[in-house]
Amino acid sequence: MSIVTILTSATCSYCVAAKKLLKKHEIEYQEVDLIKGGDKAKQLLLHSGQRTVPQIFIDEKSIGGFTELNQLMSQQDFEINQLNTL
């Protein structure tokens, strides 16, 4: 199964929406708080090349934020196992 990591901020409504969407699809994820995440948060920001949250990673590959996650999961043929092929 793929490892999903989400970089978040406590005051970000899109972060909350992304986590709800993952839970709705019963996808487990690791959450890294932008402020409290220390070096891990810095590494994720550098890896994504973005300065906004949420930043979502599947098996360490950046897929973008909430909009991209929502588009991915809205595909008719979406299955959780597809996360392995991204």
PDB file of N, CA, C and O in Angstrom:
ATOM      1  N   MET A   1       0.847  -1.182   0.000  1.00  0.00           N
ATOM      2  CA  MET A   1       0.000   0.000   0.000  1.00  0.00           C
ATOM      3  C   MET A   1       0.888   1.240   0.000  1.00  0.00           C
ATOM      4  O   MET A   1       1.975   1.236   0.578  1.00  0.00           O
ATOM      5  N   SER A   2       0.434   2.260  -0.628  1.00  0.00           N
ATOM      6  CA  SER A   2       1.180   3.505  -0.717  1.00  0.00           C
ATOM      7  C   SER A   2       1.195   4.234   0.617  1.00  0.00           C
ATOM      8  O   SER A   2       0.300   4.073   1.447  1.00  0.00           O
ATOM      9  N   ILE A   3       2.231   5.039   0.800  1.00  0.00           N
ATOM     10  CA  ILE A   3       2.331   5.883   1.977  1.00  0.00           C
ATOM     11  C   ILE A   3       1.931   7.295   1.577  1.00  0.00           C
ATOM     12  O   ILE A   3       2.545   7.898   0.696  1.00  0.00           O
ATOM     13  N   VAL A   4       0.909   7.815   2.223  1.00  0.00           N
ATOM     14  CA  VAL A   4       0.422   9.165   1.946  1.00  0.00           C
ATOM     15  C   VAL A   4       0.858  10.062   3.101  1.00  0.00           C
ATOM     16  O   VAL A   4       0.619   9.759   4.270  1.00  0.00           O
ATOM     17  N   THR A   5       1.501  11.169   2.747  1.00  0.00           N
ATOM     18  CA  THR A   5       1.941  12.149   3.732  1.00  0.00           C
ATOM     19  C   THR A   5       1.327  13.481   3.352  1.00  0.00           C
ATOM     20  O   THR A   5       1.311  13.851   2.178  1.00  0.00           O
ATOM     21  N   ILE A   6       0.823  14.200   4.338  1.00  0.00           N
ATOM     22  CA  ILE A   6       0.220  15.496   4.084  1.00  0.00           C
ATOM     23  C   ILE A   6       0.833  16.537   5.013  1.00  0.00           C
ATOM     24  O   ILE A   6       0.820  16.389   6.235  1.00  0.00           O
ATOM     25  N   LEU A   7       1.369  17.587   4.409  1.00  0.00           N
ATOM     26  CA  LEU A   7       1.935  18.706   5.148  1.00  0.00           C
ATOM     27  C   LEU A   7       0.817  19.708   5.386  1.00  0.00           C
ATOM     28  O   LEU A   7       0.183  20.178   4.441  1.00  0.00           O
ATOM     29  N   THR A   8       0.580  20.031   6.649  1.00  0.00           N
ATOM     30  CA  THR A   8      -0.590  20.835   7.001  1.00  0.00           C
ATOM     31  C   THR A   8      -0.239  22.011   7.903  1.00  0.00           C
ATOM     32  O   THR A   8       0.877  22.137   8.407  1.00  0.00           O
ATOM     33  N   SER A   9      -1.235  22.858   8.082  1.00  0.00           N
ATOM     34  CA  SER A   9      -1.184  23.957   9.037  1.00  0.00           C
ATOM     35  C   SER A   9      -2.489  23.924   9.826  1.00  0.00           C
ATOM     36  O   SER A   9      -3.540  23.583   9.284  1.00  0.00           O
ATOM     37  N   ALA A  10      -2.419  24.274  11.084  1.00  0.00           N
ATOM     38  CA  ALA A  10      -3.594  24.186  11.961  1.00  0.00           C
ATOM     39  C   ALA A  10      -4.728  25.115  11.523  1.00  0.00           C
ATOM     40  O   ALA A  10      -5.889  24.843  11.829  1.00  0.00           O
ATOM     41  N   THR A  11      -4.422  26.189  10.824  1.00  0.00           N
ATOM     42  CA  THR A  11      -5.452  27.168  10.453  1.00  0.00           C
ATOM     43  C   THR A  11      -5.879  27.074   8.992  1.00  0.00           C
ATOM     44  O   THR A  11      -6.544  27.979   8.487  1.00  0.00           O
ATOM     45  N   CYS A  12      -5.514  26.014   8.319  1.00  0.00           N
ATOM     46  CA  CYS A  12      -5.764  25.873   6.881  1.00  0.00           C
ATOM     47  C   CYS A  12      -7.025  25.058   6.603  1.00  0.00           C
ATOM     48  O   CYS A  12      -7.091  23.871   6.924  1.00  0.00           O
ATOM     49  N   SER A  13      -8.023  25.706   6.005  1.00  0.00           N
ATOM     50  CA  SER A  13      -9.280  24.999   5.702  1.00  0.00           C
ATOM     51  C   SER A  13      -9.087  23.951   4.609  1.00  0.00           C
ATOM     52  O   SER A  13      -9.771  22.928   4.620  1.00  0.00           O
ATOM     53  N   TYR A  14      -8.178  24.180   3.669  1.00  0.00           N
ATOM     54  CA  TYR A  14      -7.924  23.181   2.630  1.00  0.00           C
ATOM     55  C   TYR A  14      -7.228  21.950   3.204  1.00  0.00           C
ATOM     56  O   TYR A  14      -7.404  20.842   2.699  1.00  0.00           O
ATOM     57  N   CYS A  15      -6.441  22.143   4.255  1.00  0.00           N
ATOM     58  CA  CYS A  15      -5.818  21.011   4.938  1.00  0.00           C
ATOM     59  C   CYS A  15      -6.889  20.130   5.579  1.00  0.00           C
ATOM     60  O   CYS A  15      -6.850  18.904   5.470  1.00  0.00           O
ATOM     61  N   VAL A  16      -7.833  20.767   6.239  1.00  0.00           N
ATOM     62  CA  VAL A  16      -8.949  20.035   6.859  1.00  0.00           C
ATOM     63  C   VAL A  16      -9.733  19.285   5.788  1.00  0.00           C
ATOM     64  O   VAL A  16     -10.085  18.121   5.978  1.00  0.00           O
ATOM     65  N   ALA A  17     -10.006  19.939   4.672  1.00  0.00           N
ATOM     66  CA  ALA A  17     -10.767  19.309   3.584  1.00  0.00           C
ATOM     67  C   ALA A  17     -10.007  18.123   2.997  1.00  0.00           C
ATOM     68  O   ALA A  17     -10.611  17.095   2.691  1.00  0.00           O
ATOM     69  N   ALA A  18      -8.698  18.251   2.837  1.00  0.00           N
ATOM     70  CA  ALA A  18      -7.896  17.154   2.300  1.00  0.00           C
ATOM     71  C   ALA A  18      -7.913  15.952   3.238  1.00  0.00           C
ATOM     72  O   ALA A  18      -8.038  14.812   2.790  1.00  0.00           O
ATOM     73  N   LYS A  19      -7.789  16.206   4.533  1.00  0.00           N
ATOM     74  CA  LYS A  19      -7.811  15.106   5.502  1.00  0.00           C
ATOM     75  C   LYS A  19      -9.178  14.432   5.525  1.00  0.00           C
ATOM     76  O   LYS A  19      -9.257  13.209   5.641  1.00  0.00           O
ATOM     77  N   LYS A  20     -10.250  15.206   5.417  1.00  0.00           N
ATOM     78  CA  LYS A  20     -11.598  14.628   5.367  1.00  0.00           C
ATOM     79  C   LYS A  20     -11.774  13.760   4.136  1.00  0.00           C
ATOM     80  O   LYS A  20     -12.381  12.691   4.204  1.00  0.00           O
ATOM     81  N   LEU A  21     -11.240  14.222   3.002  1.00  0.00           N
ATOM     82  CA  LEU A  21     -11.352  13.462   1.763  1.00  0.00           C
ATOM     83  C   LEU A  21     -10.594  12.140   1.867  1.00  0.00           C
ATOM     84  O   LEU A  21     -11.093  11.103   1.431  1.00  0.00           O
ATOM     85  N   LEU A  22      -9.413  12.171   2.434  1.00  0.00           N
ATOM     86  CA  LEU A  22      -8.651  10.936   2.625  1.00  0.00           C
ATOM     87  C   LEU A  22      -9.391   9.982   3.558  1.00  0.00           C
ATOM     88  O   LEU A  22      -9.453   8.780   3.299  1.00  0.00           O
ATOM     89  N   LYS A  23      -9.946  10.511   4.636  1.00  0.00           N
ATOM     90  CA  LYS A  23     -10.703   9.667   5.568  1.00  0.00           C
ATOM     91  C   LYS A  23     -11.941   9.075   4.899  1.00  0.00           C
ATOM     92  O   LYS A  23     -12.277   7.911   5.119  1.00  0.00           O
ATOM     93  N   LYS A  24     -12.617   9.883   4.081  1.00  0.00           N
ATOM     94  CA  LYS A  24     -13.811   9.413   3.374  1.00  0.00           C
ATOM     95  C   LYS A  24     -13.490   8.195   2.501  1.00  0.00           C
ATOM     96  O   LYS A  24     -14.299   7.275   2.381  1.00  0.00           O
ATOM     97  N   HIS A  25     -12.324   8.205   1.907  1.00  0.00           N
ATOM     98  CA  HIS A  25     -11.900   7.093   1.055  1.00  0.00           C
ATOM     99  C   HIS A  25     -11.126   6.032   1.841  1.00  0.00           C
ATOM    100  O   HIS A  25     -10.564   5.100   1.265  1.00  0.00           O
ATOM    101  N   GLU A  26     -11.109   6.192   3.171  1.00  0.00           N
ATOM    102  CA  GLU A  26     -10.459   5.248   4.077  1.00  0.00           C
ATOM    103  C   GLU A  26      -8.981   5.057   3.744  1.00  0.00           C
ATOM    104  O   GLU A  26      -8.458   3.943   3.773  1.00  0.00           O
ATOM    105  N   ILE A  27      -8.323   6.168   3.428  1.00  0.00           N
ATOM    106  CA  ILE A  27      -6.899   6.146   3.135  1.00  0.00           C
ATOM    107  C   ILE A  27      -6.148   6.681   4.345  1.00  0.00           C
ATOM    108  O   ILE A  27      -6.366   7.812   4.781  1.00  0.00           O
ATOM    109  N   GLU A  28      -5.269   5.859   4.872  1.00  0.00           N
ATOM    110  CA  GLU A  28      -4.461   6.279   6.011  1.00  0.00           C
ATOM    111  C   GLU A  28      -3.388   7.240   5.526  1.00  0.00           C
ATOM    112  O   GLU A  28      -2.906   7.135   4.399  1.00  0.00           O
ATOM    113  N   TYR A  29      -3.024   8.171   6.383  1.00  0.00           N
ATOM    114  CA  TYR A  29      -2.012   9.153   6.011  1.00  0.00           C
ATOM    115  C   TYR A  29      -1.196   9.557   7.223  1.00  0.00           C
ATOM    116  O   TYR A  29      -1.622   9.413   8.368  1.00  0.00           O
ATOM    117  N   GLN A  30      -0.011  10.065   6.933  1.00  0.00           N
ATOM    118  CA  GLN A  30       0.846  10.637   7.959  1.00  0.00           C
ATOM    119  C   GLN A  30       0.732  12.144   7.834  1.00  0.00           C
ATOM    120  O   GLN A  30       0.860  12.686   6.737  1.00  0.00           O
ATOM    121  N   GLU A  31       0.494  12.824   8.940  1.00  0.00           N
ATOM    122  CA  GLU A  31       0.368  14.273   8.927  1.00  0.00           C
ATOM    123  C   GLU A  31       1.619  14.908   9.517  1.00  0.00           C
ATOM    124  O   GLU A  31       2.102  14.495  10.572  1.00  0.00           O
ATOM    125  N   VAL A  32       2.140  15.919   8.821  1.00  0.00           N
ATOM    126  CA  VAL A  32       3.279  16.680   9.310  1.00  0.00           C
ATOM    127  C   VAL A  32       2.831  18.131   9.403  1.00  0.00           C
ATOM    128  O   VAL A  32       2.456  18.738   8.401  1.00  0.00           O
ATOM    129  N   ASP A  33       2.873  18.684  10.613  1.00  0.00           N
ATOM    130  CA  ASP A  33       2.476  20.071  10.832  1.00  0.00           C
ATOM    131  C   ASP A  33       3.593  21.003  10.377  1.00  0.00           C
ATOM    132  O   ASP A  33       4.756  20.796  10.721  1.00  0.00           O
ATOM    133  N   LEU A  34       3.246  22.013   9.615  1.00  0.00           N
ATOM    134  CA  LEU A  34       4.215  22.953   9.064  1.00  0.00           C
ATOM    135  C   LEU A  34       5.047  23.618  10.155  1.00  0.00           C
ATOM    136  O   LEU A  34       6.256  23.782   9.993  1.00  0.00           O
ATOM    137  N   ILE A  35       4.418  24.001  11.259  1.00  0.00           N
ATOM    138  CA  ILE A  35       5.112  24.703  12.341  1.00  0.00           C
ATOM    139  C   ILE A  35       5.822  23.737  13.281  1.00  0.00           C
ATOM    140  O   ILE A  35       6.971  23.972  13.656  1.00  0.00           O
ATOM    141  N   LYS A  36       5.160  22.667  13.660  1.00  0.00           N
ATOM    142  CA  LYS A  36       5.710  21.740  14.644  1.00  0.00           C
ATOM    143  C   LYS A  36       6.544  20.620  14.024  1.00  0.00           C
ATOM    144  O   LYS A  36       7.194  19.859  14.741  1.00  0.00           O
ATOM    145  N   GLY A  37       6.526  20.520  12.691  1.00  0.00           N
ATOM    146  CA  GLY A  37       7.164  19.391  12.010  1.00  0.00           C
ATOM    147  C   GLY A  37       8.661  19.468  11.855  1.00  0.00           C
ATOM    148  O   GLY A  37       9.288  18.503  11.419  1.00  0.00           O
ATOM    149  N   GLY A  38       9.249  20.601  12.204  1.00  0.00           N
ATOM    150  CA  GLY A  38      10.707  20.736  12.191  1.00  0.00           C
ATOM    151  C   GLY A  38      11.332  20.421  10.843  1.00  0.00           C
ATOM    152  O   GLY A  38      10.868  20.877   9.798  1.00  0.00           O
ATOM    153  N   ASP A  39      12.408  19.622  10.893  1.00  0.00           N
ATOM    154  CA  ASP A  39      13.164  19.294   9.687  1.00  0.00           C
ATOM    155  C   ASP A  39      12.327  18.547   8.651  1.00  0.00           C
ATOM    156  O   ASP A  39      12.491  18.754   7.449  1.00  0.00           O
ATOM    157  N   LYS A  40      11.439  17.687   9.114  1.00  0.00           N
ATOM    158  CA  LYS A  40      10.588  16.940   8.174  1.00  0.00           C
ATOM    159  C   LYS A  40       9.723  17.900   7.366  1.00  0.00           C
ATOM    160  O   LYS A  40       9.581  17.726   6.156  1.00  0.00           O
ATOM    161  N   ALA A  41       9.145  18.902   8.010  1.00  0.00           N
ATOM    162  CA  ALA A  41       8.322  19.893   7.316  1.00  0.00           C
ATOM    163  C   ALA A  41       9.162  20.671   6.306  1.00  0.00           C
ATOM    164  O   ALA A  41       8.718  20.915   5.184  1.00  0.00           O
ATOM    165  N   LYS A  42      10.359  21.058   6.697  1.00  0.00           N
ATOM    166  CA  LYS A  42      11.246  21.784   5.784  1.00  0.00           C
ATOM    167  C   LYS A  42      11.598  20.929   4.574  1.00  0.00           C
ATOM    168  O   LYS A  42      11.612  21.421   3.446  1.00  0.00           O
ATOM    169  N   GLN A  43      11.881  19.659   4.806  1.00  0.00           N
ATOM    170  CA  GLN A  43      12.221  18.750   3.711  1.00  0.00           C
ATOM    171  C   GLN A  43      11.054  18.612   2.732  1.00  0.00           C
ATOM    172  O   GLN A  43      11.251  18.614   1.517  1.00  0.00           O
ATOM    173  N   LEU A  44       9.848  18.491   3.267  1.00  0.00           N
ATOM    174  CA  LEU A  44       8.679  18.346   2.406  1.00  0.00           C
ATOM    175  C   LEU A  44       8.450  19.602   1.571  1.00  0.00           C
ATOM    176  O   LEU A  44       8.120  19.506   0.389  1.00  0.00           O
ATOM    177  N   LEU A  45       8.620  20.775   2.172  1.00  0.00           N
ATOM    178  CA  LEU A  45       8.470  22.026   1.427  1.00  0.00           C
ATOM    179  C   LEU A  45       9.497  22.119   0.305  1.00  0.00           C
ATOM    180  O   LEU A  45       9.166  22.491  -0.820  1.00  0.00           O
ATOM    181  N   LEU A  46      10.724  21.784   0.613  1.00  0.00           N
ATOM    182  CA  LEU A  46      11.771  21.814  -0.414  1.00  0.00           C
ATOM    183  C   LEU A  46      11.483  20.814  -1.526  1.00  0.00           C
ATOM    184  O   LEU A  46      11.672  21.110  -2.706  1.00  0.00           O
ATOM    185  N   HIS A  47      11.028  19.644  -1.143  1.00  0.00           N
ATOM    186  CA  HIS A  47      10.752  18.584  -2.115  1.00  0.00           C
ATOM    187  C   HIS A  47       9.603  18.965  -3.052  1.00  0.00           C
ATOM    188  O   HIS A  47       9.647  18.664  -4.245  1.00  0.00           O
ATOM    189  N   SER A  48       8.588  19.619  -2.517  1.00  0.00           N
ATOM    190  CA  SER A  48       7.429  19.983  -3.349  1.00  0.00           C
ATOM    191  C   SER A  48       7.718  21.201  -4.216  1.00  0.00           C
ATOM    192  O   SER A  48       7.147  21.347  -5.297  1.00  0.00           O
ATOM    193  N   GLY A  49       8.602  22.074  -3.746  1.00  0.00           N
ATOM    194  CA  GLY A  49       8.870  23.304  -4.468  1.00  0.00           C
ATOM    195  C   GLY A  49       7.771  24.338  -4.304  1.00  0.00           C
ATOM    196  O   GLY A  49       7.760  25.348  -5.008  1.00  0.00           O
ATOM    197  N   GLN A  50       6.854  24.100  -3.389  1.00  0.00           N
ATOM    198  CA  GLN A  50       5.730  24.999  -3.141  1.00  0.00           C
ATOM    199  C   GLN A  50       5.874  25.636  -1.774  1.00  0.00           C
ATOM    200  O   GLN A  50       6.640  25.174  -0.928  1.00  0.00           O
ATOM    201  N   ARG A  51       5.116  26.713  -1.574  1.00  0.00           N
ATOM    202  CA  ARG A  51       5.166  27.397  -0.280  1.00  0.00           C
ATOM    203  C   ARG A  51       3.804  27.419   0.406  1.00  0.00           C
ATOM    204  O   ARG A  51       3.607  28.158   1.370  1.00  0.00           O
ATOM    205  N   THR A  52       2.880  26.626  -0.076  1.00  0.00           N
ATOM    206  CA  THR A  52       1.530  26.607   0.475  1.00  0.00           C
ATOM    207  C   THR A  52       1.208  25.237   1.046  1.00  0.00           C
ATOM    208  O   THR A  52       1.887  24.253   0.754  1.00  0.00           O
ATOM    209  N   VAL A  53       0.173  25.186   1.857  1.00  0.00           N
ATOM    210  CA  VAL A  53      -0.324  23.919   2.398  1.00  0.00           C
ATOM    211  C   VAL A  53      -1.796  23.800   2.034  1.00  0.00           C
ATOM    212  O   VAL A  53      -2.473  24.813   1.854  1.00  0.00           O
ATOM    213  N   PRO A  54      -2.290  22.594   1.924  1.00  0.00           N
ATOM    214  CA  PRO A  54      -1.578  21.341   2.142  1.00  0.00           C
ATOM    215  C   PRO A  54      -0.678  20.987   0.955  1.00  0.00           C
ATOM    216  O   PRO A  54      -0.908  21.411  -0.178  1.00  0.00           O
ATOM    217  N   GLN A  55       0.318  20.222   1.248  1.00  0.00           N
ATOM    218  CA  GLN A  55       1.127  19.577   0.228  1.00  0.00           C
ATOM    219  C   GLN A  55       0.986  18.085   0.483  1.00  0.00           C
ATOM    220  O   GLN A  55       1.214  17.606   1.593  1.00  0.00           O
ATOM    221  N   ILE A  56       0.607  17.362  -0.560  1.00  0.00           N
ATOM    222  CA  ILE A  56       0.302  15.943  -0.410  1.00  0.00           C
ATOM    223  C   ILE A  56       1.312  15.135  -1.209  1.00  0.00           C
ATOM    224  O   ILE A  56       1.618  15.440  -2.362  1.00  0.00           O
ATOM    225  N   PHE A  57       1.818  14.096  -0.559  1.00  0.00           N
ATOM    226  CA  PHE A  57       2.828  13.241  -1.156  1.00  0.00           C
ATOM    227  C   PHE A  57       2.333  11.801  -1.117  1.00  0.00           C
ATOM    228  O   PHE A  57       1.792  11.342  -0.110  1.00  0.00           O
ATOM    229  N   ILE A  58       2.525  11.103  -2.222  1.00  0.00           N
ATOM    230  CA  ILE A  58       2.213   9.680  -2.269  1.00  0.00           C
ATOM    231  C   ILE A  58       3.513   8.965  -2.580  1.00  0.00           C
ATOM    232  O   ILE A  58       4.107   9.159  -3.641  1.00  0.00           O
ATOM    233  N   ASP A  59       3.943   8.141  -1.647  1.00  0.00           N
ATOM    234  CA  ASP A  59       5.244   7.480  -1.745  1.00  0.00           C
ATOM    235  C   ASP A  59       6.337   8.484  -2.074  1.00  0.00           C
ATOM    236  O   ASP A  59       7.157   8.257  -2.963  1.00  0.00           O
ATOM    237  N   GLU A  60       6.339   9.585  -1.355  1.00  0.00           N
ATOM    238  CA  GLU A  60       7.331  10.655  -1.445  1.00  0.00           C
ATOM    239  C   GLU A  60       7.259  11.454  -2.745  1.00  0.00           C
ATOM    240  O   GLU A  60       8.112  12.310  -2.980  1.00  0.00           O
ATOM    241  N   LYS A  61       6.266  11.199  -3.590  1.00  0.00           N
ATOM    242  CA  LYS A  61       6.078  11.975  -4.819  1.00  0.00           C
ATOM    243  C   LYS A  61       5.013  13.039  -4.555  1.00  0.00           C
ATOM    244  O   LYS A  61       3.907  12.726  -4.114  1.00  0.00           O
ATOM    245  N   SER A  62       5.351  14.283  -4.825  1.00  0.00           N
ATOM    246  CA  SER A  62       4.406  15.380  -4.609  1.00  0.00           C
ATOM    247  C   SER A  62       3.313  15.333  -5.670  1.00  0.00           C
ATOM    248  O   SER A  62       3.597  15.282  -6.867  1.00  0.00           O
ATOM    249  N   ILE A  63       2.052  15.351  -5.215  1.00  0.00           N
ATOM    250  CA  ILE A  63       0.941  15.390  -6.166  1.00  0.00           C
ATOM    251  C   ILE A  63       0.253  16.748  -6.162  1.00  0.00           C
ATOM    252  O   ILE A  63      -0.648  16.980  -6.968  1.00  0.00           O
ATOM    253  N   GLY A  64       0.661  17.654  -5.270  1.00  0.00           N
ATOM    254  CA  GLY A  64       0.044  18.976  -5.188  1.00  0.00           C
ATOM    255  C   GLY A  64      -0.725  19.132  -3.898  1.00  0.00           C
ATOM    256  O   GLY A  64      -0.358  18.578  -2.861  1.00  0.00           O
ATOM    257  N   GLY A  65      -1.800  19.898  -3.981  1.00  0.00           N
ATOM    258  CA  GLY A  65      -2.596  20.201  -2.799  1.00  0.00           C
ATOM    259  C   GLY A  65      -3.974  19.567  -2.852  1.00  0.00           C
ATOM    260  O   GLY A  65      -4.174  18.531  -3.485  1.00  0.00           O
ATOM    261  N   PHE A  66      -4.922  20.207  -2.175  1.00  0.00           N
ATOM    262  CA  PHE A  66      -6.281  19.670  -2.086  1.00  0.00           C
ATOM    263  C   PHE A  66      -6.929  19.530  -3.458  1.00  0.00           C
ATOM    264  O   PHE A  66      -7.566  18.513  -3.733  1.00  0.00           O
ATOM    265  N   THR A  67      -6.781  20.521  -4.316  1.00  0.00           N
ATOM    266  CA  THR A  67      -7.427  20.495  -5.632  1.00  0.00           C
ATOM    267  C   THR A  67      -6.977  19.276  -6.431  1.00  0.00           C
ATOM    268  O   THR A  67      -7.800  18.576  -7.019  1.00  0.00           O
ATOM    269  N   GLU A  68      -5.687  19.028  -6.450  1.00  0.00           N
ATOM    270  CA  GLU A  68      -5.160  17.883  -7.201  1.00  0.00           C
ATOM    271  C   GLU A  68      -5.599  16.557  -6.588  1.00  0.00           C
ATOM    272  O   GLU A  68      -5.907  15.607  -7.308  1.00  0.00           O
ATOM    273  N   LEU A  69      -5.626  16.497  -5.262  1.00  0.00           N
ATOM    274  CA  LEU A  69      -6.100  15.286  -4.587  1.00  0.00           C
ATOM    275  C   LEU A  69      -7.565  15.027  -4.918  1.00  0.00           C
ATOM    276  O   LEU A  69      -7.952  13.897  -5.216  1.00  0.00           O
ATOM    277  N   ASN A  70      -8.370  16.073  -4.865  1.00  0.00           N
ATOM    278  CA  ASN A  70      -9.793  15.946  -5.168  1.00  0.00           C
ATOM    279  C   ASN A  70     -10.004  15.493  -6.607  1.00  0.00           C
ATOM    280  O   ASN A  70     -10.850  14.637  -6.864  1.00  0.00           O
ATOM    281  N   GLN A  71      -9.253  16.051  -7.542  1.00  0.00           N
ATOM    282  CA  GLN A  71      -9.367  15.641  -8.949  1.00  0.00           C
ATOM    283  C   GLN A  71      -9.002  14.181  -9.115  1.00  0.00           C
ATOM    284  O   GLN A  71      -9.681  13.444  -9.830  1.00  0.00           O
ATOM    285  N   LEU A  72      -7.934  13.759  -8.462  1.00  0.00           N
ATOM    286  CA  LEU A  72      -7.504  12.370  -8.539  1.00  0.00           C
ATOM    287  C   LEU A  72      -8.591  11.432  -8.029  1.00  0.00           C
ATOM    288  O   LEU A  72      -8.887  10.419  -8.662  1.00  0.00           O
ATOM    289  N   MET A  73      -9.179  11.763  -6.898  1.00  0.00           N
ATOM    290  CA  MET A  73     -10.174  10.896  -6.291  1.00  0.00           C
ATOM    291  C   MET A  73     -11.536  11.002  -6.950  1.00  0.00           C
ATOM    292  O   MET A  73     -12.399  10.158  -6.711  1.00  0.00           O
ATOM    293  N   SER A  74     -11.748  12.015  -7.774  1.00  0.00           N
ATOM    294  CA  SER A  74     -13.023  12.168  -8.473  1.00  0.00           C
ATOM    295  C   SER A  74     -13.094  11.345  -9.752  1.00  0.00           C
ATOM    296  O   SER A  74     -14.162  11.204 -10.348  1.00  0.00           O
ATOM    297  N   GLN A  75     -11.966  10.809 -10.168  1.00  0.00           N
ATOM    298  CA  GLN A  75     -11.969   9.999 -11.381  1.00  0.00           C
ATOM    299  C   GLN A  75     -12.861   8.785 -11.178  1.00  0.00           C
ATOM    300  O   GLN A  75     -12.824   8.140 -10.130  1.00  0.00           O
ATOM    301  N   GLN A  76     -13.661   8.483 -12.191  1.00  0.00           N
ATOM    302  CA  GLN A  76     -14.617   7.378 -12.074  1.00  0.00           C
ATOM    303  C   GLN A  76     -13.958   6.062 -11.721  1.00  0.00           C
ATOM    304  O   GLN A  76     -14.509   5.274 -10.953  1.00  0.00           O
ATOM    305  N   ASP A  77     -12.789   5.821 -12.274  1.00  0.00           N
ATOM    306  CA  ASP A  77     -12.139   4.531 -12.079  1.00  0.00           C
ATOM    307  C   ASP A  77     -11.117   4.549 -10.948  1.00  0.00           C
ATOM    308  O   ASP A  77     -10.261   3.668 -10.863  1.00  0.00           O
ATOM    309  N   PHE A  78     -11.210   5.561 -10.075  1.00  0.00           N
ATOM    310  CA  PHE A  78     -10.255   5.664  -8.984  1.00  0.00           C
ATOM    311  C   PHE A  78     -10.391   4.486  -8.021  1.00  0.00           C
ATOM    312  O   PHE A  78     -11.491   4.118  -7.608  1.00  0.00           O
ATOM    313  N   GLU A  79      -9.263   3.920  -7.685  1.00  0.00           N
ATOM    314  CA  GLU A  79      -9.193   2.897  -6.649  1.00  0.00           C
ATOM    315  C   GLU A  79      -8.000   3.200  -5.772  1.00  0.00           C
ATOM    316  O   GLU A  79      -7.004   3.752  -6.239  1.00  0.00           O
ATOM    317  N   ILE A  80      -8.090   2.852  -4.542  1.00  0.00           N
ATOM    318  CA  ILE A  80      -7.012   3.134  -3.602  1.00  0.00           C
ATOM    319  C   ILE A  80      -5.702   2.539  -4.096  1.00  0.00           C
ATOM    320  O   ILE A  80      -4.644   3.140  -3.911  1.00  0.00           O
ATOM    321  N   ASN A  81      -5.756   1.374  -4.718  1.00  0.00           N
ATOM    322  CA  ASN A  81      -4.540   0.729  -5.192  1.00  0.00           C
ATOM    323  C   ASN A  81      -3.843   1.513  -6.279  1.00  0.00           C
ATOM    324  O   ASN A  81      -2.656   1.296  -6.525  1.00  0.00           O
ATOM    325  N   GLN A  82      -4.560   2.436  -6.949  1.00  0.00           N
ATOM    326  CA  GLN A  82      -3.943   3.252  -7.984  1.00  0.00           C
ATOM    327  C   GLN A  82      -2.883   4.177  -7.411  1.00  0.00           C
ATOM    328  O   GLN A  82      -2.006   4.634  -8.145  1.00  0.00           O
ATOM    329  N   LEU A  83      -2.941   4.455  -6.154  1.00  0.00           N
ATOM    330  CA  LEU A  83      -1.950   5.331  -5.550  1.00  0.00           C
ATOM    331  C   LEU A  83      -0.550   4.766  -5.719  1.00  0.00           C
ATOM    332  O   LEU A  83       0.425   5.516  -5.740  1.00  0.00           O
ATOM    333  N   ASN A  84      -0.445   3.455  -5.838  1.00  0.00           N
ATOM    334  CA  ASN A  84       0.857   2.834  -6.012  1.00  0.00           C
ATOM    335  C   ASN A  84       1.495   3.182  -7.348  1.00  0.00           C
ATOM    336  O   ASN A  84       2.718   3.116  -7.476  1.00  0.00           O
ATOM    337  N   THR A  85       0.705   3.547  -8.341  1.00  0.00           N
ATOM    338  CA  THR A  85       1.228   3.767  -9.685  1.00  0.00           C
ATOM    339  C   THR A  85       1.533   5.233  -9.975  1.00  0.00           C
ATOM    340  O   THR A  85       2.009   5.551 -11.064  1.00  0.00           O
ATOM    341  N   LEU A  86       1.273   6.124  -9.038  1.00  0.00           N
ATOM    342  CA  LEU A  86       1.544   7.535  -9.272  1.00  0.00           C
ATOM    343  C   LEU A  86       3.014   7.853  -9.174  1.00  0.00           C
ATOM    344  O   LEU A  86       3.409   9.005  -9.347  1.00  0.00           O
TER     345      LEU A  86
END
